[in-house]
């Protein structure tokens, strides 16, 4: 469960775990000097943590976490390869327009 902790170097932080289907987990931290920012992020972090524990994360959930800077692009791509995400296209495909500034187009014959 995500917890708000006092951190002497960077103000405060939220400590949480991202769980993978093979039973391993990775400790994650979100630091901020503002308690208000962390309190606003807490519900989103708790949702990602709970969904990862149940292996029910969708690509849309990961994109939201990326936009909120809760997780990194490397973590999101690794989540796809590890089988954490169920259904939908790989996260890299969904982020292509944002990352490279190019619109994807689908041509049908």
Phi, psi and omega in degrees: 000137181294137180229146176269125183235152175276132180235120187294330183279318189239024180088260180229166177209157171254126176257132178207173181234136173261117185264147179244157184299335181280003177098352178276161177219155181239123178291137181232150179226144172234113183261148174195148175279341182262123177293328182297316179299316181294321178294327176290326181278340186306313180298322179293319179295318179296324179295313179298319180297314180295315180295325179290324178295326180270356185058046181239019181288135175259162177302326180295323177296318180292323179295320176298317179296323177294317180295327178276358181062037175277322176232165180264167178298321180297319178294319180295317179293321178295328178295323178294313182294327183280351179091012181292326183269135178250123175078161177084170180285163176302148183301324181301323179294318181291331182267356184308308181299321182289317185288319186250357179068025182239134178278135175278141177231148180242118181258133177246146182265000000 
